[in-house]
Amino acid sequence: AATPPPGGIVMVVAGTTELQALISAQNFTVTAVYRLDVAKQAWQTYVVGAPAAVNNLTALKANDIVLLRR
């Protein structure tokens, strides 16, 4: 993925079903991952380092389009 500016966001295809694999594959530090649940019309979020109760994004499909925040 392209490297976004600090605080910026880049859109990528997940390419994996493993959230941690997606995060560690980037060439920048990921602070959050966002995925739109189209069926529910709601954003799912994973904030790196946040408690599990805050994160409602727990699974990906390899073809999901996600937003990564630096």
Distance bins in CASP14 RR format, pairs under 12 A and 6 or more apart:
PFRMAT RR
TARGET T0000
AUTHOR 0000-0000-0000
RMODE 2
METHOD distances of the structure
MODEL  1
1 8 0 0 0 0 0 1 0 0 0 0 0
1 9 0 0 0 0 0 1 0 0 0 0 0
1 10 1 0 1 0 0 0 0 0 0 0 0
1 11 0 0 0 0 1 0 0 0 0 0 0
1 12 1 0 1 0 0 0 0 0 0 0 0
1 13 0 0 0 0 1 0 0 0 0 0 0
1 14 0 0 0 0 0 1 0 0 0 0 0
1 15 0 0 0 0 0 1 0 0 0 0 0
1 22 0 0 0 0 1 0 0 0 0 0 0
1 23 0 0 0 0 0 1 0 0 0 0 0
1 25 0 0 0 0 1 0 0 0 0 0 0
1 26 1 0 1 0 0 0 0 0 0 0 0
1 27 1 0 0 1 0 0 0 0 0 0 0
1 28 0 0 0 0 1 0 0 0 0 0 0
1 30 0 0 0 0 1 0 0 0 0 0 0
1 33 0 0 0 0 0 1 0 0 0 0 0
1 65 0 0 0 0 0 1 0 0 0 0 0
1 66 0 0 0 0 1 0 0 0 0 0 0
1 67 0 0 0 0 0 1 0 0 0 0 0
1 68 1 0 0 1 0 0 0 0 0 0 0
1 69 0 0 0 0 0 1 0 0 0 0 0
1 70 0 0 0 0 0 1 0 0 0 0 0
2 8 0 0 0 0 0 1 0 0 0 0 0
2 9 0 0 0 0 0 1 0 0 0 0 0
2 10 1 0 1 0 0 0 0 0 0 0 0
2 11 0 0 0 0 1 0 0 0 0 0 0
2 12 0 0 0 0 1 0 0 0 0 0 0
2 26 0 0 0 0 0 1 0 0 0 0 0
2 27 0 0 0 0 1 0 0 0 0 0 0
2 28 0 0 0 0 1 0 0 0 0 0 0
2 68 0 0 0 0 1 0 0 0 0 0 0
2 70 0 0 0 0 0 1 0 0 0 0 0
3 9 0 0 0 0 0 1 0 0 0 0 0
3 10 1 0 0 1 0 0 0 0 0 0 0
3 12 0 0 0 0 0 1 0 0 0 0 0
3 26 0 0 0 0 1 0 0 0 0 0 0
3 27 1 0 0 1 0 0 0 0 0 0 0
3 28 1 0 1 0 0 0 0 0 0 0 0
3 29 0 0 0 0 0 1 0 0 0 0 0
3 30 0 0 0 0 0 1 0 0 0 0 0
3 68 0 0 0 0 0 1 0 0 0 0 0
3 70 1 0 0 1 0 0 0 0 0 0 0
4 10 1 0 1 0 0 0 0 0 0 0 0
4 11 0 0 0 0 1 0 0 0 0 0 0
4 12 0 0 0 0 0 1 0 0 0 0 0
4 26 0 0 0 0 1 0 0 0 0 0 0
4 27 0 0 0 0 0 1 0 0 0 0 0
4 28 1 0 0 1 0 0 0 0 0 0 0
4 29 0 0 0 0 0 1 0 0 0 0 0
4 30 0 0 0 0 1 0 0 0 0 0 0
4 31 0 0 0 0 0 1 0 0 0 0 0
4 32 0 0 0 0 0 1 0 0 0 0 0
4 67 0 0 0 0 1 0 0 0 0 0 0
4 68 1 0 0 1 0 0 0 0 0 0 0
4 69 1 0 0 1 0 0 0 0 0 0 0
4 70 1 0 1 0 0 0 0 0 0 0 0
5 28 0 0 0 0 1 0 0 0 0 0 0
5 69 0 0 0 0 0 1 0 0 0 0 0
5 70 1 0 0 1 0 0 0 0 0 0 0
6 28 0 0 0 0 1 0 0 0 0 0 0
6 29 0 0 0 0 1 0 0 0 0 0 0
6 31 0 0 0 0 1 0 0 0 0 0 0
6 69 0 0 0 0 1 0 0 0 0 0 0
6 70 1 0 0 1 0 0 0 0 0 0 0
7 28 0 0 0 0 0 1 0 0 0 0 0
7 29 0 0 0 0 0 1 0 0 0 0 0
7 30 0 0 0 0 0 1 0 0 0 0 0
7 31 1 0 0 1 0 0 0 0 0 0 0
7 32 0 0 0 0 1 0 0 0 0 0 0
7 67 0 0 0 0 0 1 0 0 0 0 0
7 68 0 0 0 0 0 1 0 0 0 0 0
7 69 1 0 0 1 0 0 0 0 0 0 0
7 70 1 0 1 0 0 0 0 0 0 0 0
8 28 0 0 0 0 1 0 0 0 0 0 0
8 29 0 0 0 0 0 1 0 0 0 0 0
8 30 0 0 0 0 0 1 0 0 0 0 0
8 31 0 0 0 0 1 0 0 0 0 0 0
8 32 0 0 0 0 0 1 0 0 0 0 0
8 34 0 0 0 0 0 1 0 0 0 0 0
8 67 0 0 0 0 1 0 0 0 0 0 0
8 68 0 0 0 0 1 0 0 0 0 0 0
8 69 1 0 0 1 0 0 0 0 0 0 0
8 70 1 0 1 0 0 0 0 0 0 0 0
9 28 0 0 0 0 0 1 0 0 0 0 0
9 30 0 0 0 0 0 1 0 0 0 0 0
9 31 0 0 0 0 0 1 0 0 0 0 0
9 32 0 0 0 0 1 0 0 0 0 0 0
9 33 0 0 0 0 0 1 0 0 0 0 0
9 34 1 0 0 1 0 0 0 0 0 0 0
9 66 0 0 0 0 0 1 0 0 0 0 0
9 67 1 0 1 0 0 0 0 0 0 0 0
9 68 1 0 0 1 0 0 0 0 0 0 0
9 69 1 0 1 0 0 0 0 0 0 0 0
9 70 1 0 0 1 0 0 0 0 0 0 0
10 26 0 0 0 0 1 0 0 0 0 0 0
10 27 0 0 0 0 0 1 0 0 0 0 0
10 28 0 0 0 0 1 0 0 0 0 0 0
10 30 0 0 0 0 1 0 0 0 0 0 0
10 32 0 0 0 0 0 1 0 0 0 0 0
10 33 0 0 0 0 0 1 0 0 0 0 0
10 34 0 0 0 0 0 1 0 0 0 0 0
10 65 0 0 0 0 0 1 0 0 0 0 0
10 66 0 0 0 0 1 0 0 0 0 0 0
10 67 1 0 0 1 0 0 0 0 0 0 0
10 68 1 0 1 0 0 0 0 0 0 0 0
10 69 0 0 0 0 1 0 0 0 0 0 0
10 70 1 0 0 1 0 0 0 0 0 0 0
11 33 0 0 0 0 0 1 0 0 0 0 0
11 34 0 0 0 0 1 0 0 0 0 0 0
11 35 0 0 0 0 0 1 0 0 0 0 0
11 36 0 0 0 0 0 1 0 0 0 0 0
11 64 0 0 0 0 0 1 0 0 0 0 0
11 65 1 0 0 1 0 0 0 0 0 0 0
11 66 1 0 0 1 0 0 0 0 0 0 0
11 67 1 0 1 0 0 0 0 0 0 0 0
11 68 1 0 0 1 0 0 0 0 0 0 0
11 69 0 0 0 0 0 1 0 0 0 0 0
12 22 0 0 0 0 1 0 0 0 0 0 0
12 23 0 0 0 0 0 1 0 0 0 0 0
12 25 0 0 0 0 1 0 0 0 0 0 0
12 26 0 0 0 0 1 0 0 0 0 0 0
12 27 0 0 0 0 0 1 0 0 0 0 0
12 28 0 0 0 0 0 1 0 0 0 0 0
12 30 0 0 0 0 0 1 0 0 0 0 0
12 33 0 0 0 0 1 0 0 0 0 0 0
12 34 0 0 0 0 0 1 0 0 0 0 0
12 35 0 0 0 0 0 1 0 0 0 0 0
12 60 0 0 0 0 0 1 0 0 0 0 0
12 62 0 0 0 0 0 1 0 0 0 0 0
12 63 0 0 0 0 0 1 0 0 0 0 0
12 64 0 0 0 0 1 0 0 0 0 0 0
12 65 1 0 0 1 0 0 0 0 0 0 0
12 66 1 0 0 1 0 0 0 0 0 0 0
12 67 0 0 0 0 1 0 0 0 0 0 0
12 68 1 0 0 1 0 0 0 0 0 0 0
12 69 0 0 0 0 0 1 0 0 0 0 0
13 22 0 0 0 0 1 0 0 0 0 0 0
13 25 0 0 0 0 0 1 0 0 0 0 0
13 35 0 0 0 0 0 1 0 0 0 0 0
13 60 0 0 0 0 0 1 0 0 0 0 0
13 61 0 0 0 0 0 1 0 0 0 0 0
13 62 1 0 0 1 0 0 0 0 0 0 0
13 63 1 0 0 1 0 0 0 0 0 0 0
13 64 1 0 0 1 0 0 0 0 0 0 0
13 65 1 0 1 0 0 0 0 0 0 0 0
13 66 1 0 0 1 0 0 0 0 0 0 0
13 67 0 0 0 0 0 1 0 0 0 0 0
13 68 0 0 0 0 0 1 0 0 0 0 0
14 20 0 0 0 0 0 1 0 0 0 0 0
14 21 0 0 0 0 1 0 0 0 0 0 0
14 22 1 0 1 0 0 0 0 0 0 0 0
14 23 0 0 0 0 0 1 0 0 0 0 0
14 25 0 0 0 0 1 0 0 0 0 0 0
14 26 0 0 0 0 0 1 0 0 0 0 0
14 33 0 0 0 0 1 0 0 0 0 0 0
14 34 0 0 0 0 0 1 0 0 0 0 0
14 35 1 0 0 1 0 0 0 0 0 0 0
14 46 0 0 0 0 0 1 0 0 0 0 0
14 57 0 0 0 0 0 1 0 0 0 0 0
14 59 0 0 0 0 0 1 0 0 0 0 0
14 60 1 0 1 0 0 0 0 0 0 0 0
14 61 1 0 0 1 0 0 0 0 0 0 0
14 62 1 0 1 0 0 0 0 0 0 0 0
14 63 1 0 0 1 0 0 0 0 0 0 0
14 64 1 0 1 0 0 0 0 0 0 0 0
14 65 1 0 0 1 0 0 0 0 0 0 0
14 66 1 0 1 0 0 0 0 0 0 0 0
14 67 0 0 0 0 0 1 0 0 0 0 0
14 68 0 0 0 0 1 0 0 0 0 0 0
15 21 0 0 0 0 1 0 0 0 0 0 0
15 22 1 0 0 1 0 0 0 0 0 0 0
15 25 0 0 0 0 1 0 0 0 0 0 0
15 60 1 0 0 1 0 0 0 0 0 0 0
15 61 0 0 0 0 1 0 0 0 0 0 0
15 62 1 0 1 0 0 0 0 0 0 0 0
15 63 1 0 0 1 0 0 0 0 0 0 0
15 64 1 0 0 1 0 0 0 0 0 0 0
15 65 0 0 0 0 0 1 0 0 0 0 0
15 66 0 0 0 0 1 0 0 0 0 0 0
16 22 1 0 1 0 0 0 0 0 0 0 0
16 23 0 0 0 0 1 0 0 0 0 0 0
16 24 0 0 0 0 0 1 0 0 0 0 0
16 25 1 0 0 1 0 0 0 0 0 0 0
16 26 0 0 0 0 0 1 0 0 0 0 0
16 33 0 0 0 0 0 1 0 0 0 0 0
16 59 0 0 0 0 0 1 0 0 0 0 0
16 60 1 0 0 1 0 0 0 0 0 0 0
16 61 0 0 0 0 1 0 0 0 0 0 0
16 62 1 0 1 0 0 0 0 0 0 0 0
16 63 0 0 0 0 0 1 0 0 0 0 0
16 64 0 0 0 0 1 0 0 0 0 0 0
16 66 0 0 0 0 0 1 0 0 0 0 0
17 58 0 0 0 0 0 1 0 0 0 0 0
17 59 1 0 0 1 0 0 0 0 0 0 0
17 60 1 0 1 0 0 0 0 0 0 0 0
17 61 1 0 0 1 0 0 0 0 0 0 0
17 62 1 0 1 0 0 0 0 0 0 0 0
17 63 0 0 0 0 1 0 0 0 0 0 0
17 64 0 0 0 0 1 0 0 0 0 0 0
17 66 0 0 0 0 0 1 0 0 0 0 0
18 24 0 0 0 0 1 0 0 0 0 0 0
18 25 0 0 0 0 1 0 0 0 0 0 0
18 33 0 0 0 0 0 1 0 0 0 0 0
18 46 0 0 0 0 0 1 0 0 0 0 0
18 58 0 0 0 0 0 1 0 0 0 0 0
18 59 0 0 0 0 1 0 0 0 0 0 0
18 60 1 0 0 1 0 0 0 0 0 0 0
18 61 0 0 0 0 0 1 0 0 0 0 0
18 62 0 0 0 0 1 0 0 0 0 0 0
18 64 0 0 0 0 0 1 0 0 0 0 0
19 25 0 0 0 0 0 1 0 0 0 0 0
19 30 0 0 0 0 0 1 0 0 0 0 0
19 32 0 0 0 0 0 1 0 0 0 0 0
19 33 1 0 0 1 0 0 0 0 0 0 0
19 34 0 0 0 0 0 1 0 0 0 0 0
19 35 0 0 0 0 1 0 0 0 0 0 0
19 44 0 0 0 0 0 1 0 0 0 0 0
19 45 0 0 0 0 0 1 0 0 0 0 0
19 46 1 0 0 1 0 0 0 0 0 0 0
19 47 0 0 0 0 0 1 0 0 0 0 0
19 48 0 0 0 0 1 0 0 0 0 0 0
19 55 0 0 0 0 1 0 0 0 0 0 0
19 56 0 0 0 0 0 1 0 0 0 0 0
19 57 1 0 0 1 0 0 0 0 0 0 0
19 58 1 0 0 1 0 0 0 0 0 0 0
19 59 1 0 0 1 0 0 0 0 0 0 0
19 60 1 0 1 0 0 0 0 0 0 0 0
19 61 0 0 0 0 0 1 0 0 0 0 0
19 62 0 0 0 0 0 1 0 0 0 0 0
19 64 0 0 0 0 0 1 0 0 0 0 0
19 66 0 0 0 0 1 0 0 0 0 0 0
19 68 0 0 0 0 0 1 0 0 0 0 0
20 26 0 0 0 0 0 1 0 0 0 0 0
20 30 0 0 0 0 0 1 0 0 0 0 0
20 33 0 0 0 0 0 1 0 0 0 0 0
20 46 0 0 0 0 1 0 0 0 0 0 0
20 48 0 0 0 0 1 0 0 0 0 0 0
20 49 0 0 0 0 0 1 0 0 0 0 0
20 57 0 0 0 0 0 1 0 0 0 0 0
20 58 0 0 0 0 0 1 0 0 0 0 0
20 59 0 0 0 0 0 1 0 0 0 0 0
20 60 0 0 0 0 0 1 0 0 0 0 0
21 30 0 0 0 0 0 1 0 0 0 0 0
21 33 0 0 0 0 0 1 0 0 0 0 0
21 60 0 0 0 0 1 0 0 0 0 0 0
21 62 0 0 0 0 0 1 0 0 0 0 0
22 30 0 0 0 0 1 0 0 0 0 0 0
22 33 1 0 0 1 0 0 0 0 0 0 0
22 35 0 0 0 0 0 1 0 0 0 0 0
22 46 0 0 0 0 1 0 0 0 0 0 0
22 48 0 0 0 0 0 1 0 0 0 0 0
22 57 0 0 0 0 0 1 0 0 0 0 0
22 59 0 0 0 0 0 1 0 0 0 0 0
22 60 1 0 0 1 0 0 0 0 0 0 0
22 61 0 0 0 0 0 1 0 0 0 0 0
22 62 0 0 0 0 1 0 0 0 0 0 0
22 64 0 0 0 0 1 0 0 0 0 0 0
22 65 0 0 0 0 0 1 0 0 0 0 0
22 66 1 0 0 1 0 0 0 0 0 0 0
22 67 0 0 0 0 0 1 0 0 0 0 0
22 68 1 0 0 1 0 0 0 0 0 0 0
23 29 0 0 0 0 1 0 0 0 0 0 0
23 30 1 0 1 0 0 0 0 0 0 0 0
23 31 0 0 0 0 1 0 0 0 0 0 0
23 32 0 0 0 0 1 0 0 0 0 0 0
23 33 1 0 0 1 0 0 0 0 0 0 0
23 46 0 0 0 0 1 0 0 0 0 0 0
23 47 0 0 0 0 0 1 0 0 0 0 0
23 48 1 0 0 1 0 0 0 0 0 0 0
23 49 0 0 0 0 0 1 0 0 0 0 0
23 57 0 0 0 0 0 1 0 0 0 0 0
23 60 0 0 0 0 0 1 0 0 0 0 0
23 66 0 0 0 0 0 1 0 0 0 0 0
23 68 1 0 0 1 0 0 0 0 0 0 0
23 69 0 0 0 0 0 1 0 0 0 0 0
23 70 0 0 0 0 0 1 0 0 0 0 0
24 30 0 0 0 0 1 0 0 0 0 0 0
24 33 0 0 0 0 0 1 0 0 0 0 0
24 48 0 0 0 0 0 1 0 0 0 0 0
24 68 0 0 0 0 0 1 0 0 0 0 0
25 33 0 0 0 0 0 1 0 0 0 0 0
25 68 0 0 0 0 0 1 0 0 0 0 0
26 33 0 0 0 0 1 0 0 0 0 0 0
26 48 0 0 0 0 0 1 0 0 0 0 0
26 66 0 0 0 0 0 1 0 0 0 0 0
26 68 1 0 0 1 0 0 0 0 0 0 0
26 69 0 0 0 0 0 1 0 0 0 0 0
26 70 0 0 0 0 1 0 0 0 0 0 0
27 68 0 0 0 0 0 1 0 0 0 0 0
27 70 0 0 0 0 0 1 0 0 0 0 0
28 68 0 0 0 0 1 0 0 0 0 0 0
28 69 0 0 0 0 0 1 0 0 0 0 0
28 70 1 0 1 0 0 0 0 0 0 0 0
29 48 0 0 0 0 1 0 0 0 0 0 0
29 49 0 0 0 0 0 1 0 0 0 0 0
29 68 0 0 0 0 0 1 0 0 0 0 0
29 69 0 0 0 0 1 0 0 0 0 0 0
29 70 1 0 0 1 0 0 0 0 0 0 0
30 46 0 0 0 0 1 0 0 0 0 0 0
30 47 0 0 0 0 1 0 0 0 0 0 0
30 48 1 0 0 1 0 0 0 0 0 0 0
30 49 0 0 0 0 0 1 0 0 0 0 0
30 66 0 0 0 0 0 1 0 0 0 0 0
30 67 0 0 0 0 0 1 0 0 0 0 0
30 68 1 0 1 0 0 0 0 0 0 0 0
30 69 1 0 0 1 0 0 0 0 0 0 0
30 70 1 0 0 1 0 0 0 0 0 0 0
31 45 0 0 0 0 0 1 0 0 0 0 0
31 46 0 0 0 0 0 1 0 0 0 0 0
31 47 1 0 0 1 0 0 0 0 0 0 0
31 48 1 0 1 0 0 0 0 0 0 0 0
31 49 0 0 0 0 1 0 0 0 0 0 0
31 50 0 0 0 0 1 0 0 0 0 0 0
31 67 0 0 0 0 0 1 0 0 0 0 0
31 68 0 0 0 0 1 0 0 0 0 0 0
31 69 1 0 1 0 0 0 0 0 0 0 0
31 70 1 0 0 1 0 0 0 0 0 0 0
32 43 0 0 0 0 0 1 0 0 0 0 0
32 44 0 0 0 0 0 1 0 0 0 0 0
32 45 1 0 0 1 0 0 0 0 0 0 0
32 46 1 0 0 1 0 0 0 0 0 0 0
32 47 1 0 1 0 0 0 0 0 0 0 0
32 48 1 0 0 1 0 0 0 0 0 0 0
32 49 0 0 0 0 1 0 0 0 0 0 0
32 50 0 0 0 0 1 0 0 0 0 0 0
32 54 0 0 0 0 0 1 0 0 0 0 0
32 55 0 0 0 0 1 0 0 0 0 0 0
32 57 0 0 0 0 1 0 0 0 0 0 0
32 66 0 0 0 0 0 1 0 0 0 0 0
32 67 0 0 0 0 1 0 0 0 0 0 0
32 68 1 0 0 1 0 0 0 0 0 0 0
32 69 1 0 1 0 0 0 0 0 0 0 0
32 70 0 0 0 0 1 0 0 0 0 0 0
33 43 0 0 0 0 0 1 0 0 0 0 0
33 44 0 0 0 0 1 0 0 0 0 0 0
33 45 1 0 0 1 0 0 0 0 0 0 0
33 46 1 0 1 0 0 0 0 0 0 0 0
33 47 0 0 0 0 1 0 0 0 0 0 0
33 48 0 0 0 0 1 0 0 0 0 0 0
33 49 0 0 0 0 0 1 0 0 0 0 0
33 50 0 0 0 0 0 1 0 0 0 0 0
33 55 0 0 0 0 1 0 0 0 0 0 0
33 56 0 0 0 0 0 1 0 0 0 0 0
33 57 1 0 0 1 0 0 0 0 0 0 0
33 58 0 0 0 0 0 1 0 0 0 0 0
33 59 0 0 0 0 0 1 0 0 0 0 0
33 60 0 0 0 0 1 0 0 0 0 0 0
33 64 0 0 0 0 1 0 0 0 0 0 0
33 65 0 0 0 0 0 1 0 0 0 0 0
33 66 1 0 1 0 0 0 0 0 0 0 0
33 67 1 0 0 1 0 0 0 0 0 0 0
33 68 1 0 1 0 0 0 0 0 0 0 0
33 69 1 0 0 1 0 0 0 0 0 0 0
33 70 0 0 0 0 0 1 0 0 0 0 0
34 42 0 0 0 0 0 1 0 0 0 0 0
34 43 1 0 1 0 0 0 0 0 0 0 0
34 44 1 0 0 1 0 0 0 0 0 0 0
34 45 1 0 1 0 0 0 0 0 0 0 0
34 46 1 0 0 1 0 0 0 0 0 0 0
34 47 0 0 0 0 1 0 0 0 0 0 0
34 55 0 0 0 0 0 1 0 0 0 0 0
34 56 0 0 0 0 0 1 0 0 0 0 0
34 57 1 0 0 1 0 0 0 0 0 0 0
34 60 0 0 0 0 0 1 0 0 0 0 0
34 64 0 0 0 0 0 1 0 0 0 0 0
34 65 0 0 0 0 0 1 0 0 0 0 0
34 66 1 0 0 1 0 0 0 0 0 0 0
34 67 1 0 1 0 0 0 0 0 0 0 0
34 68 1 0 0 1 0 0 0 0 0 0 0
34 69 1 0 0 1 0 0 0 0 0 0 0
35 42 0 0 0 0 1 0 0 0 0 0 0
35 43 1 0 0 1 0 0 0 0 0 0 0
35 44 1 0 1 0 0 0 0 0 0 0 0
35 45 0 0 0 0 1 0 0 0 0 0 0
35 46 0 0 0 0 1 0 0 0 0 0 0
35 55 0 0 0 0 0 1 0 0 0 0 0
35 56 0 0 0 0 1 0 0 0 0 0 0
35 57 1 0 1 0 0 0 0 0 0 0 0
35 58 0 0 0 0 0 1 0 0 0 0 0
35 59 0 0 0 0 1 0 0 0 0 0 0
35 60 1 0 0 1 0 0 0 0 0 0 0
35 61 0 0 0 0 1 0 0 0 0 0 0
35 63 0 0 0 0 0 1 0 0 0 0 0
35 64 1 0 1 0 0 0 0 0 0 0 0
35 65 1 0 0 1 0 0 0 0 0 0 0
35 66 1 0 1 0 0 0 0 0 0 0 0
35 67 1 0 0 1 0 0 0 0 0 0 0
35 68 0 0 0 0 0 1 0 0 0 0 0
36 42 1 0 0 1 0 0 0 0 0 0 0
36 43 1 0 1 0 0 0 0 0 0 0 0
36 44 1 0 0 1 0 0 0 0 0 0 0
36 45 0 0 0 0 0 1 0 0 0 0 0
36 57 0 0 0 0 0 1 0 0 0 0 0
36 64 0 0 0 0 1 0 0 0 0 0 0
36 65 1 0 0 1 0 0 0 0 0 0 0
36 66 0 0 0 0 1 0 0 0 0 0 0
36 67 0 0 0 0 1 0 0 0 0 0 0
37 43 1 0 0 1 0 0 0 0 0 0 0
37 44 1 0 1 0 0 0 0 0 0 0 0
37 45 0 0 0 0 0 1 0 0 0 0 0
37 56 0 0 0 0 1 0 0 0 0 0 0
37 57 0 0 0 0 1 0 0 0 0 0 0
37 58 0 0 0 0 0 1 0 0 0 0 0
37 59 0 0 0 0 0 1 0 0 0 0 0
37 60 0 0 0 0 0 1 0 0 0 0 0
37 61 0 0 0 0 0 1 0 0 0 0 0
37 64 0 0 0 0 1 0 0 0 0 0 0
37 65 0 0 0 0 0 1 0 0 0 0 0
37 66 0 0 0 0 0 1 0 0 0 0 0
38 44 0 0 0 0 0 1 0 0 0 0 0
38 61 0 0 0 0 0 1 0 0 0 0 0
38 64 0 0 0 0 0 1 0 0 0 0 0
38 65 0 0 0 0 0 1 0 0 0 0 0
40 56 0 0 0 0 0 1 0 0 0 0 0
42 56 0 0 0 0 1 0 0 0 0 0 0
42 57 0 0 0 0 0 1 0 0 0 0 0
43 55 0 0 0 0 0 1 0 0 0 0 0
43 56 0 0 0 0 1 0 0 0 0 0 0
43 57 0 0 0 0 1 0 0 0 0 0 0
43 66 0 0 0 0 0 1 0 0 0 0 0
43 67 0 0 0 0 1 0 0 0 0 0 0
44 54 0 0 0 0 0 1 0 0 0 0 0
44 55 0 0 0 0 1 0 0 0 0 0 0
44 56 1 0 1 0 0 0 0 0 0 0 0
44 57 1 1 0 0 0 0 0 0 0 0 0
44 58 0 0 0 0 1 0 0 0 0 0 0
44 59 0 0 0 0 1 0 0 0 0 0 0
44 60 0 0 0 0 1 0 0 0 0 0 0
44 61 0 0 0 0 0 1 0 0 0 0 0
44 64 0 0 0 0 1 0 0 0 0 0 0
44 66 0 0 0 0 1 0 0 0 0 0 0
44 67 0 0 0 0 0 1 0 0 0 0 0
45 53 0 0 0 0 0 1 0 0 0 0 0
45 54 1 0 0 1 0 0 0 0 0 0 0
45 55 1 0 0 1 0 0 0 0 0 0 0
45 56 1 0 0 1 0 0 0 0 0 0 0
45 57 1 0 1 0 0 0 0 0 0 0 0
45 58 0 0 0 0 0 1 0 0 0 0 0
45 66 0 0 0 0 0 1 0 0 0 0 0
45 67 0 0 0 0 1 0 0 0 0 0 0
45 68 0 0 0 0 0 1 0 0 0 0 0
45 69 0 0 0 0 1 0 0 0 0 0 0
46 52 0 0 0 0 1 0 0 0 0 0 0
46 54 0 0 0 0 1 0 0 0 0 0 0
46 55 1 0 1 0 0 0 0 0 0 0 0
46 56 0 0 0 0 1 0 0 0 0 0 0
46 57 1 0 1 0 0 0 0 0 0 0 0
46 58 1 0 0 1 0 0 0 0 0 0 0
46 59 0 0 0 0 0 1 0 0 0 0 0
46 60 0 0 0 0 1 0 0 0 0 0 0
46 66 0 0 0 0 1 0 0 0 0 0 0
46 67 0 0 0 0 0 1 0 0 0 0 0
46 68 0 0 0 0 0 1 0 0 0 0 0
46 69 0 0 0 0 0 1 0 0 0 0 0
47 53 0 0 0 0 0 1 0 0 0 0 0
47 54 1 0 0 1 0 0 0 0 0 0 0
47 55 1 0 0 1 0 0 0 0 0 0 0
47 56 0 0 0 0 0 1 0 0 0 0 0
47 57 0 0 0 0 1 0 0 0 0 0 0
47 68 0 0 0 0 0 1 0 0 0 0 0
47 69 0 0 0 0 1 0 0 0 0 0 0
48 54 0 0 0 0 0 1 0 0 0 0 0
48 55 0 0 0 0 1 0 0 0 0 0 0
48 57 0 0 0 0 0 1 0 0 0 0 0
48 68 0 0 0 0 0 1 0 0 0 0 0
48 69 0 0 0 0 1 0 0 0 0 0 0
48 70 0 0 0 0 0 1 0 0 0 0 0
49 55 0 0 0 0 1 0 0 0 0 0 0
50 56 0 0 0 0 0 1 0 0 0 0 0
50 57 0 0 0 0 0 1 0 0 0 0 0
52 58 0 0 0 0 1 0 0 0 0 0 0
57 64 0 0 0 0 1 0 0 0 0 0 0
57 66 0 0 0 0 1 0 0 0 0 0 0
57 67 0 0 0 0 0 1 0 0 0 0 0
57 68 0 0 0 0 0 1 0 0 0 0 0
59 66 0 0 0 0 0 1 0 0 0 0 0
60 66 1 0 0 1 0 0 0 0 0 0 0
END
